[in-house]
Amino acid sequence: MKRHVLLHLSMLVGCLSALASQPADDGNYYRFTQPLYGAAYYAEYAPTDRLDEDIRLMKEAGLNVVRIGESTWSLFEPQEGQFEFAWMDRIIDHMHKAGIKVILGTPTYSIPAWMAHKYPEVLAHTTKDVQRYYGMRQNMDLKNPVYLRFSERIIRKLMERYAQHPAVIGYQVDNEADSRFIDNKDYFEGFKQYIRQEFNDDLGELNRRWGLNFWGMNINTWDEFYDRKGVTNPAYMLWWERWNRKVLSDFINWQIDIVNEYRRPEQFVMHCFMPYLFSMDQVGAFRQMDYPAINVYYDRQDRQDGMKISYFADFVRPISNHHNFICTETTAQTSSSSSKFQNPPYDGQLRQNMYAFFANGANMVAYWHWASNHFGAETYCRGLIGHDQQPSRVYYEFQRNAAELEKIGKQIINIKKRNRVAILFSHDSKYGLEFMPYDPNNYDYRDYEIYEALYKQNIECDIVSVDKRQDFTGYDMLVVPPLYIASDELLRKISDFVRQGGEVVMFYKSGYADLDSYVRPVVAPGPLTDVCGFTYNEFSSISKMQLKPNAIGATDNSVDVWTEFLRPTTAQPLAYIDHPFFGQWPCITENSYGRGHLIYIGTMPSKDLLRHLLIRAADRKGISTVERQYQFPIIFRNGTTEKGQPIHYIFNFSSTPQTVSYPYASSTSLLDKQRLTKDATVTIDPWGVIIGVEK
């Protein structure tokens, strides 16, 4: 230990960090001074010791950061209380000597074998009555005191060992955290205590709000409170999902509390979110982090469209008050665990996706992972170098990307984005609709479909969680997926947004149930009646049908799955179903309310119909009028550089050259230093990108 303390102190002299300590007003925010471009690295996975060779290839490739350690508890502590760090000392020391920065992970998402063997109670038992066994990751009960005690010990050991190492610029706590249906006794007891606190120990209130009189399931003592297995009550299930999100958020922040006792002021801490893992409360988990981090696995070859990158970025970026993020994992060659779906990127696609991250506010892009595995469940998640351990086509494209970033990187990080449109995201509504589904295909919460309609016509948006904010100041347009679960207060705020001049496009089933999944005992849409300008008390499942001729302008005038029988008061009908029965009521309306408007879609529209309805709202606010001259595969992303200059990305997500008329003020093309003048004809290569910065 003494050797490393002395070594680390000596290496601190003159250490150059990727993060400059420039605290913002809150005193807890650090600015990247260069983009980080790297990969996850696991020397312990290599079939032979090739650390020096890997580092040589990394340096030749221009890689400047590695992410390590999050999967290696069994190596750090091969037996209970027996700690071995020399192997990691060597890796971190060699990285530092090579000038490669290190992000160190806490290894809590993959427990060692001795723990499962000696303390089997740490293994999860699920709500589906399945016992988890050793042999997979994330198989533990996150509330188990034995697991937490050993987790705290290994985190402290790592921080004591490496917090002062100058190669370490930041920490990742855990990895892609998810509750994975945990339902152990201690986990359930925690839920019961959570409910007792939330309901002030009032069983009468619980029975009333959850409607437990139905089927005679009322609870008369807290000892009778039953666990999640077999539960059919929607309110119970909704609160259970809130508990899952709270457990994960608390777990992440508990780890950060420990890390914060040791980390240096210039180091950051983060967790890598998977936005599709909706059991995570991303807002609560982020509250102590400097940057949100995301792991994004996208489509490649002919299906490459950049949309998942943008969606995930627009999901996590608004969580941060500073509106930047880092990408800790993304596809290098392929991301399939088996030999199926091996679709490595075409030439140029790795570069295009790298810039898609930076265009959406990233300060770092790292691949999963450096070297392809020769064994294990992810054998065919191929990295920057293949199974032959030699530089590959993808490696050389990475190398060219790194050289480009070396020249222009400082101009494309720390960008700020100010989007005028927001999609309102509700975890509660997503789960509430899952428990009370209306779509036989189970596509109930249509946020990604809505996002696609905006993305492909170049309307940039934020995805705003109702857990983060319910004040929509700063936005001109709000798109609301089926807001099935909502408080009266949230519905009033949406109404106020419209009244004050906002444009809203709202989907069916919004406002139907309260925060306990209790259907409001009033004429629908309840608190939204005035802003929507209609009432209804009937609805129906439908098969695909056509609309009567209307002024919306869509070519595909079809609707499907669901319709509500809307009875306008002040709203104007926009469309009727062409059917002798359903055609009695409009299924799409528009209402003027105060200074704004609300378009209500009481049915599931075709993609083309949805696109035209969004255009209708955007046109009233003059949103993205320049960019909407073009449609996918031409995609625009915009922002402002650290120096306050407008920066414009134009992507061609296709295999053929595309020509556009440059729509912005005179700019410099960062990639080739050419002058870009307004309305000049510009050709974008297949799978290419142009980056213009206004003077």
C-alpha positions in Angstrom: 0.0 0.0 0.0 2.8 2.4 0.9 4.4 2.0 -2.5 1.2 3.0 -4.2 0.5 6.0 -2.0 4.0 7.3 -2.7 3.7 6.5 -6.4 0.4 8.2 -6.7 1.6 11.3 -4.9 4.6 11.6 -7.2 2.4 11.1 -10.3 0.0 13.9 -9.2 2.7 16.4 -10.0 1.9 17.8 -13.5 -1.1 15.4 -13.9 -3.3 16.5 -16.8 -7.0 15.6 -16.2 -9.7 15.4 -18.8 -11.8 17.4 -16.4 -10.8 20.9 -15.4 -12.2 22.0 -12.0 -14.4 24.8 -13.0 -17.3 24.7 -10.6 -20.5 26.3 -11.8 -22.8 28.3 -9.5 -23.8 25.1 -7.6 -20.1 24.4 -6.9 -20.4 20.8 -8.0 -20.0 20.6 -11.7 -16.8 19.9 -13.7 -16.2 20.9 -17.3 -14.7 18.6 -20.0 -11.8 20.4 -21.7 -11.5 17.8 -24.5 -13.8 15.0 -25.7 -13.1 11.5 -24.4 -13.1 8.7 -26.9 -12.5 5.2 -25.8 -13.8 1.8 -24.7 -14.6 -0.5 -21.8 -11.4 -2.6 -21.2 -11.1 -5.9 -19.4 -7.6 -7.2 -19.4 -8.9 -10.1 -17.3 -10.9 -11.4 -20.2 -7.9 -11.8 -22.5 -6.8 -15.4 -23.3 -3.2 -14.3 -22.7 -1.5 -11.4 -20.9 -1.4 -8.7 -23.6 -1.8 -5.5 -21.6 1.3 -3.9 -23.1 0.2 -4.8 -26.6 -3.4 -3.6 -26.0 -2.0 -0.3 -24.7 0.3 0.0 -27.8 -2.7 -0.4 -30.1 -4.8 2.0 -28.0 -2.2 4.7 -28.3 -1.9 4.1 -32.0 -5.7 4.3 -32.3 -5.8 7.6 -30.4 -7.9 6.2 -27.6 -7.8 8.4 -24.5 -10.1 6.8 -21.9 -10.9 3.3 -20.6 -13.7 2.2 -18.3 -12.7 -0.7 -16.1 -13.5 -2.7 -13.0 -17.3 -2.9 -12.8 -17.5 -6.7 -13.4 -14.6 -7.9 -11.3 -15.6 -8.3 -7.7 -14.6 -12.0 -7.9 -11.0 -11.0 -8.7 -10.8 -8.2 -6.2 -12.1 -10.5 -3.5 -11.7 -14.1 -4.6 -12.6 -15.4 -1.1 -14.4 -13.6 1.7 -12.0 -11.0 3.3 -9.2 -11.9 0.9 -8.4 -8.9 -1.2 -6.1 -8.8 -4.3 -5.4 -5.6 -6.1 -2.0 -6.1 -7.7 -3.5 -7.1 -11.0 -5.6 -3.9 -11.2 -2.7 -1.8 -9.9 -0.7 -2.9 -12.9 -3.5 -2.0 -15.3 -4.1 1.5 -13.9 -0.4 2.2 -13.6 0.2 1.2 -17.2 -2.7 3.3 -18.4 -1.4 6.3 -16.5 2.1 5.9 -17.9 0.5 5.8 -21.4 -1.6 8.9 -20.8 -4.9 7.0 -20.9 -7.5 8.1 -18.5 -9.5 5.7 -16.3 -13.1 5.5 -15.2 -13.3 3.0 -12.3 -16.5 1.1 -11.6 -17.8 -0.3 -8.4 -18.3 -4.1 -9.0 -21.6 -4.5 -7.2 -23.7 -5.8 -10.0 -21.9 -9.1 -10.2 -21.4 -10.9 -6.9 -18.5 -13.4 -6.3 -19.2 -17.1 -6.1 -18.3 -17.4 -2.4 -21.1 -15.0 -1.5 -23.8 -17.0 -3.2 -22.4 -20.2 -1.8 -22.0 -19.0 1.8 -24.9 -16.6 2.0 -27.6 -17.9 -0.4 -30.1 -15.5 1.1 -28.5 -12.7 -1.0 -29.9 -14.3 -4.2 -33.1 -12.8 -5.5 -36.5 -14.5 -5.4 -38.8 -12.9 -8.0 -42.4 -11.8 -8.2 -42.8 -14.6 -10.7 -41.9 -17.0 -7.9 -38.6 -17.8 -9.6 -35.4 -18.4 -7.5 -32.3 -16.7 -9.0 -29.2 -18.8 -9.0 -25.5 -18.1 -9.4 -24.3 -17.9 -13.0 -25.7 -14.6 -14.1 -25.2 -11.0 -13.2 -27.7 -8.9 -11.2 -29.0 -11.9 -9.5 -29.1 -10.4 -6.0 -31.6 -8.9 -3.6 -30.7 -5.2 -3.4 -32.2 -4.9 0.1 -30.4 -7.8 1.6 -28.2 -6.6 4.5 -25.5 -9.2 3.9 -25.1 -8.1 0.2 -25.1 -4.4 1.2 -22.5 -5.0 4.0 -20.1 -6.7 1.6 -20.9 -4.1 -1.1 -19.9 -1.3 1.2 -16.7 -3.0 2.1 -15.5 -3.6 -1.4 -16.4 0.0 -2.5 -14.4 1.4 0.4 -11.5 -0.9 -0.3 -11.4 0.2 -3.9 -11.7 3.9 -3.0 -8.9 3.6 -0.4 -6.7 2.0 -3.0 -7.4 4.2 -6.1 -9.0 7.5 -5.2 -5.7 9.2 -5.2 -4.4 7.6 -8.4 -4.0 10.4 -10.9 -5.1 8.2 -13.8 -8.6 7.9 -12.3 -10.8 10.8 -13.5 -14.2 9.4 -12.4 -16.2 6.6 -11.0 -19.1 4.6 -12.2 -21.3 3.2 -9.4 -22.9 -0.2 -10.3 -23.9 -0.9 -13.9 -27.2 -0.7 -15.7 -29.1 -1.1 -12.4 -32.5 -2.8 -12.6 -34.8 -4.3 -10.0 -35.3 -7.5 -12.1 -38.5 -8.5 -10.3 -37.0 -8.9 -6.8 -39.5 -10.0 -4.2 -37.4 -11.4 -1.3 -38.9 -11.1 2.2 -36.7 -8.1 3.2 -37.5 -6.4 -0.1 -41.3 -6.9 0.5 -40.9 -5.7 4.2 -39.3 -2.6 2.9 -42.2 -2.1 0.5 -44.7 -2.5 3.4 -42.8 0.1 5.5 -42.7 2.4 2.5 -46.5 2.1 2.1 -47.1 2.6 5.8 -45.1 5.8 5.7 -46.8 7.0 2.5 -50.3 6.3 3.9 -49.5 7.5 7.4 -50.3 4.1 8.8 -53.9 4.6 7.8 -55.3 1.2 6.5 -58.7 2.8 5.9 -57.1 5.2 3.5 -55.2 2.5 1.8 -58.3 0.3 1.4 -60.2 3.3 0.0 -57.6 4.6 -2.4 -56.6 1.2 -3.7 -60.2 0.0 -4.0 -59.4 -3.2 -1.9 -63.1 -3.8 -1.3 -63.1 -5.3 -4.8 -63.1 -9.1 -4.5 -63.0 -8.6 -0.7 -59.2 -7.9 -0.6 -59.3 -5.3 2.1 -56.5 -5.4 4.7 -57.5 -5.0 8.3 -54.0 -5.2 10.0 -50.6 -4.6 8.6 -49.7 -8.2 9.3 -52.2 -9.1 6.6 -50.5 -7.0 4.0 -49.7 -9.5 1.2 -46.7 -9.6 -1.1 -46.5 -8.9 -4.8 -46.9 -12.5 -6.0 -50.3 -13.1 -7.4 -51.5 -9.5 -7.0 -54.1 -8.3 -9.5 -54.9 -4.9 -8.0 -53.6 -2.1 -10.4 -52.9 0.4 -7.5 -50.8 -2.1 -5.6 -48.8 -2.9 -8.8 -48.3 0.8 -9.6 -47.0 1.5 -6.1 -44.8 -1.5 -6.3 -43.1 -0.1 -9.4 -42.6 3.2 -7.5 -41.0 1.2 -4.8 -38.7 -0.5 -7.3 -37.7 2.9 -8.7 -37.0 4.2 -5.2 -34.9 1.2 -4.2 -32.7 1.6 -7.3 -32.4 5.4 -6.8 -31.5 4.9 -3.1 -29.1 2.2 -4.0 -27.2 4.4 -6.5 -27.1 7.3 -4.1 -26.0 5.1 -1.3 -23.0 4.1 -3.3 -22.3 7.7 -4.4 -22.3 8.7 -0.7 -19.5 6.3 -0.1 -17.5 7.3 -3.1 -17.9 11.0 -2.2 -16.1 10.3 1.1 -13.0 9.6 -0.9 -13.1 11.1 -4.4 -11.0 14.1 -5.2 -12.6 17.4 -6.2 -11.7 17.0 -9.8 -13.2 13.6 -10.2 -16.8 12.9 -11.2 -19.2 10.1 -10.4 -21.9 8.7 -12.5 -24.1 5.7 -13.3 -24.7 4.4 -16.8 -28.5 4.4 -17.5 -30.3 2.2 -19.9 -33.4 4.4 -20.6 -35.4 1.4 -21.7 -35.0 0.0 -18.1 -38.0 1.9 -16.8 -37.8 0.4 -13.3 -35.1 3.1 -12.7 -36.0 6.5 -11.4 -33.4 8.3 -13.4 -34.2 11.7 -11.9 -33.8 10.5 -8.3 -30.7 8.5 -9.1 -29.1 11.5 -10.8 -29.3 13.9 -7.9 -25.7 13.7 -6.9 -24.1 13.1 -10.3 -22.2 15.6 -12.5 -23.2 14.0 -15.7 -25.8 11.3 -16.6 -24.3 8.5 -18.6 -26.0 6.2 -21.1 -25.5 2.9 -22.8 -26.9 2.9 -26.3 -27.0 0.0 -28.7 -28.3 1.1 -32.1 -29.2 -0.4 -35.4 -26.5 -0.6 -38.1 -26.1 -1.3 -41.8 -29.2 -0.3 -43.8 -31.2 0.2 -40.6 -28.9 2.8 -39.2 -30.9 6.0 -38.6 -29.4 7.6 -35.5 -32.8 7.7 -33.8 -31.9 5.6 -30.7 -28.9 7.8 -30.0 -31.0 10.9 -30.2 -33.9 9.4 -28.2 -31.6 8.2 -25.3 -29.8 11.6 -25.4 -33.0 13.6 -25.3 -34.2 11.4 -22.5 -31.2 11.8 -20.1 -29.9 15.2 -21.1 -32.8 17.1 -19.5 -32.2 15.2 -16.3 -29.0 17.2 -15.9 -29.3 20.9 -15.3 -26.2 21.3 -17.4 -27.6 19.4 -20.4 -24.5 17.3 -21.2 -24.0 13.6 -20.8 -21.5 10.9 -21.5 -21.9 7.7 -23.4 -20.2 4.8 -21.5 -21.2 2.0 -23.9 -22.2 1.8 -27.5 -21.8 -0.7 -30.4 -18.4 -1.2 -31.8 -18.8 -4.1 -34.3 -21.9 -6.1 -33.1 -24.0 -6.3 -30.0 -25.6 -9.7 -30.1 -24.8 -12.2 -27.5 -25.1 -15.1 -29.9 -24.0 -15.5 -33.5 -27.4 -14.3 -34.6 -27.8 -10.7 -35.8 -24.2 -10.1 -36.6 -24.5 -6.8 -38.4 -21.2 -4.8 -38.2 -21.4 -1.2 -39.3 -20.8 -0.2 -42.9 -17.8 1.9 -43.6 -18.3 5.4 -42.2 -21.2 4.4 -39.8 -19.0 4.3 -36.7 -17.9 7.9 -37.4 -21.5 9.0 -38.2 -22.8 7.6 -34.9 -19.9 9.1 -33.0 -20.9 12.5 -34.3 -24.6 11.8 -33.6 -23.7 11.5 -29.9 -21.7 14.8 -29.9 -24.5 16.5 -31.8 -26.9 15.6 -29.1 -24.7 16.9 -26.2 -22.2 14.1 -25.4 -18.8 14.9 -24.0 -17.6 11.3 -24.2 -18.2 8.3 -26.4 -16.9 4.8 -25.4 -17.5 1.5 -27.0 -18.4 -1.9 -25.7 -15.7 -2.9 -25.8 -12.0 -2.9 -26.6 -11.5 -6.6 -27.4 -14.0 -9.2 -28.5 -14.5 -12.0 -25.8 -13.4 -15.5 -26.5 -15.9 -16.9 -23.9 -18.9 -16.1 -21.8 -22.5 -15.0 -22.5 -21.3 -12.0 -24.6 -18.9 -13.9 -26.9 -20.3 -12.3 -30.0 -20.6 -8.7 -28.7 -17.6 -7.9 -30.8 -15.3 -5.0 -29.8 -12.9 -2.6 -31.6 -10.6 -5.5 -32.2 -11.9 -9.0 -33.2 -11.4 -12.5 -31.9 -8.0 -12.6 -33.7 -6.9 -9.8 -31.4 -5.6 -7.8 -34.4 -6.6 -4.3 -35.7 -9.7 -4.5 -37.9 -11.6 -2.3 -40.3 -13.5 -0.9 -37.3 -10.3 -0.3 -35.4 -8.9 1.8 -38.2 -12.1 3.8 -38.5 -11.9 4.5 -34.8 -8.3 5.6 -35.4 -9.4 8.1 -38.1 -12.2 9.3 -35.8 -9.8 9.9 -33.0 -7.5 11.9 -35.2 -10.4 14.1 -36.4 -11.5 14.7 -32.8 -8.0 15.7 -31.9 -8.4 18.6 -34.4 -12.0 19.7 -33.7 -13.0 18.1 -30.4 -12.8 21.2 -28.3 -15.3 22.9 -30.5 -18.0 20.2 -30.2 -18.1 19.5 -26.5 -20.0 21.3 -23.8 -22.6 22.4 -26.4 -25.9 23.6 -25.2 -29.2 22.7 -26.7 -32.4 24.6 -26.4 -35.3 22.6 -27.8 -38.7 24.2 -28.1 -40.6 21.0 -28.0 -41.0 18.5 -25.2 -42.4 15.0 -24.9 -43.9 14.5 -21.5 -42.8 11.2 -20.0 -44.6 9.4 -17.2 -43.3 6.2 -15.6 -46.6 5.9 -13.8 -48.6 6.1 -17.0 -46.3 3.6 -18.8 -46.8 1.1 -16.0 -50.5 1.9 -15.4 -51.2 1.1 -19.1 -49.2 -2.0 -18.8 -51.4 -3.2 -15.9 -54.6 -2.2 -17.7 -53.6 -2.6 -21.4 -55.8 -1.4 -24.3 -53.5 -2.6 -27.2 -53.5 -6.3 -28.0 -50.0 -5.8 -29.4 -48.8 -4.3 -26.0 -47.6 -1.1 -27.5 -49.5 0.9 -24.9 -47.3 3.9 -24.1 -46.4 5.4 -27.4 -43.5 7.7 -26.6 -41.0 6.1 -29.0 -43.5 6.2 -31.9 -44.2 9.9 -31.1 -40.5 10.5 -30.9 -40.0 8.9 -34.4 -42.6 11.2 -35.9 -40.8 14.3 -34.6 -37.3 13.0 -35.3 -37.9 12.1 -38.9 -39.2 15.5 -39.8 -36.4 17.3 -37.9 -38.3 18.6 -35.0 -35.8 18.4 -32.1 -37.3 17.7 -28.6 -36.5 17.0 -25.0 -38.1 14.1 -23.2 -39.2 15.6 -19.9 -40.0 13.3 -17.0 -42.9 14.4 -14.8 -40.6 13.4 -12.0 -38.1 16.1 -13.0 -40.4 19.0 -13.7 -44.0 19.9 -14.1 -43.2 23.5 -15.1 -43.1 23.7 -18.9 -41.7 27.2 -19.1 -39.2 27.5 -21.9 -41.1 25.2 -24.2 -43.5 26.2 -26.9 -45.0 22.8 -27.7 -45.8 19.8 -25.5 -46.6 16.3 -26.8 -48.3 14.1 -24.3 -48.4 10.3 -24.8 -51.3 8.6 -23.1 -51.2 10.3 -19.7 -53.3 7.6 -18.0 -52.0 8.2 -14.5 -51.8 11.9 -13.4 -52.5 14.1 -10.5 -55.1 16.9 -10.8 -52.2 19.3 -10.3 -50.3 18.0 -13.3 -53.4 18.2 -15.5 -53.9 21.8 -14.3 -50.4 22.7 -15.2 -50.9 21.3 -18.7 -54.1 23.4 -19.0 -52.2 26.5 -17.8 -49.5 25.8 -20.4 -52.1 26.0 -23.1 -53.9 28.9 -21.6 -50.7 30.9 -21.6 -50.0 30.3 -25.3 -48.6 26.8 -25.5 -49.3 24.2 -28.2 -50.3 20.7 -26.9 -50.8 17.5 -28.9 -52.4 15.0 -26.5 -53.1 11.3 -26.8 -56.2 9.3 -25.7 -56.7 8.0 -22.2 -55.0 11.1 -20.7 -56.3 12.1 -17.3 -58.4 9.0 -16.9 -57.0 7.8 -13.6 -55.4 9.4 -10.6 -52.1 8.6 -8.9 -53.5 5.4 -7.4 -54.8 4.1 -10.8 -58.2 5.0 -9.5 -60.5 5.9 -12.4 -61.9 9.4 -11.8 -65.6 9.1 -10.9 -66.4 12.1 -13.2 -67.2 12.6 -16.8 -64.0 12.2 -18.8 -61.6 13.8 -19.4 -62.2 15.2 -15.9 -59.8 18.0 -15.0 -58.9 18.3 -18.7 -62.5 19.0 -19.8 -62.1 22.8 -20.3 -58.7 22.7 -22.1 -59.8 19.8 -24.3 -63.2 21.3 -25.1 -65.1 18.0 -25.0 -66.5 15.2 -22.8 -66.9 11.5 -23.3 -68.1 8.5 -21.4 -67.7 5.8 -24.0 -64.9 4.2 -25.9 -64.2 1.1 -27.9 -61.5 -1.2 -29.2 -61.5 -1.1 -33.0 -59.7 -2.7 -36.0 -58.0 -0.6 -38.6 -60.4 1.9 -40.2 -60.2 4.9 -42.5 -61.2 8.4 -41.7 -63.7 10.4 -43.6 -62.2 13.2 -45.8 -60.7 15.9 -43.7 -58.4 18.9 -43.7 -55.4 17.3 -41.8 -53.6 16.5 -45.0 -52.4 13.0 -44.4 -52.1 10.5 -47.2 -52.7 7.5 -44.8 -55.9 8.5 -43.1 -56.2 5.3 -41.1 -56.7 4.7 -37.3 -56.5 1.6 -35.3 -56.9 -0.2 -31.9 -58.8 2.4 -29.9 -61.3 5.2 -30.2 -63.1 7.5 -27.8 -66.6 8.9 -28.5 -65.8 12.6 -28.1 -68.6 15.1 -27.6 -67.3 18.6 -28.4 -68.3 21.6 -26.3 -65.8 24.2 -27.5 -63.5 21.9 -29.5 -63.6 21.8 -33.3 -63.8 18.3 -34.9 -60.8 17.5 -37.1 -61.6 13.9 -38.1 -64.3 11.3 -38.0 -64.0 7.6 -38.6 -65.7 6.5 -41.8 -68.1 4.0 -40.2 -71.9 4.0 -39.7 -71.6 3.7 -35.9 -68.2 5.1 -34.9 -68.6 8.0 -37.3 -71.1 9.6 -35.1 -68.4 11.2 -32.9 -65.2 12.9 -33.8 -62.0 11.0 -32.9 -59.6 13.9 -33.3 -60.3 17.5 -32.1 -58.7 20.8 -31.7 -59.5 23.4 -29.1 -58.5 27.0 -28.6 -58.0 27.7 -25.0 -56.7 31.0 -23.8 -53.8 32.0 -26.1 -53.0 28.4 -27.0 -54.4 25.3 -28.6 -54.8 21.6 -27.8 -55.0 18.9 -30.4 -56.5 15.7 -28.9 -56.0 12.4 -30.6 -58.7 10.1 -29.3 -57.6 7.1 -31.4 -54.4 5.5 -32.5 -53.3 7.4 -35.7 -51.2 6.1 -38.6 -47.7 7.4 -38.7 -48.5 9.7 -41.5 -51.6 11.1 -39.7 -49.6 11.6 -36.5 -46.9 13.4 -38.5 -49.4 15.9 -40.0 -51.0 16.6 -36.6 -47.6 17.4 -35.1 -46.8 19.6 -38.1 -50.1 21.4 -37.5 -49.1 22.3 -34.0 -45.5 23.2 -34.9 -46.6 25.5 -37.7 -48.5 27.7 -35.3 -45.3 28.3 -33.4 -42.9 28.4 -36.3 -40.9 25.5 -34.9 -38.1 24.0 -37.0 -39.4 25.6 -40.2 -35.9 25.6 -41.8 -35.1 22.0 -40.9 -38.6 20.7 -41.8 -37.8 21.4 -45.5 -36.0 18.1 -45.3 -37.1 14.7 -44.1 -35.3 11.6 -43.1 -32.7 10.4 -44.2 -31.5 14.0 -43.8 -31.4 14.8 -40.1 -30.5 18.1 -38.6 -29.2 18.6 -35.0 -28.4 22.1 -33.6 -26.8 23.6 -30.5 -24.6 26.4 -29.3 -20.8 25.9 -28.7 -19.1 26.9 -25.5 -18.1 30.2 -27.2 -21.7 30.9 -28.0 -21.6 30.1 -31.7 -24.5 28.2 -33.3 -23.4 24.8 -34.4 -25.3 22.7 -37.0 -25.0 19.0 -37.8 -26.5 17.7 -41.0 -26.5 13.8 -41.3 -27.2 11.6 -44.3 -28.5 8.3 -42.9 -28.5 6.6 -46.3 -26.2 4.7 -48.7 -26.6 7.3 -51.4 -25.2 10.9 -51.6 -27.8 13.6 -50.6 -27.8 17.2 -51.6 -29.2 20.0 -49.5 -29.3 23.8 -49.6 -27.4 25.0 -46.5 -30.1 26.8 -44.6 -28.0 28.7 -42.0 -25.9 31.8 -41.8 -22.4 31.8 -43.1 -20.4 29.0 -41.4 -17.2 27.1 -41.3 -17.3 23.4 -42.1 -15.3 21.9 -39.1 -14.4 18.7 -41.0 -12.8 20.3 -44.1 -12.6 24.0 -43.2 -14.7 24.9 -46.3 -16.9 28.0 -46.3 -20.6 27.2 -46.0 -22.7 30.1 -47.2 -26.5 30.4 -46.8 -28.4 28.6 -49.5 -25.2 27.1 -51.0 -25.7 23.6 -52.4 -23.9 21.0 -50.2 -23.5 17.3 -50.9 -23.4 14.9 -48.0 -21.6 11.5 -48.6 -23.4 8.2 -47.9 -23.4 7.7 -44.1 -21.8 11.2 -43.8 -22.1 14.3 -41.8 -21.5 18.0 -42.2 -20.7 20.2 -39.2 -21.1 23.9 -39.6 -20.2 26.5 -37.0 -21.4 30.0 -37.6 -18.9 32.8 -37.3 
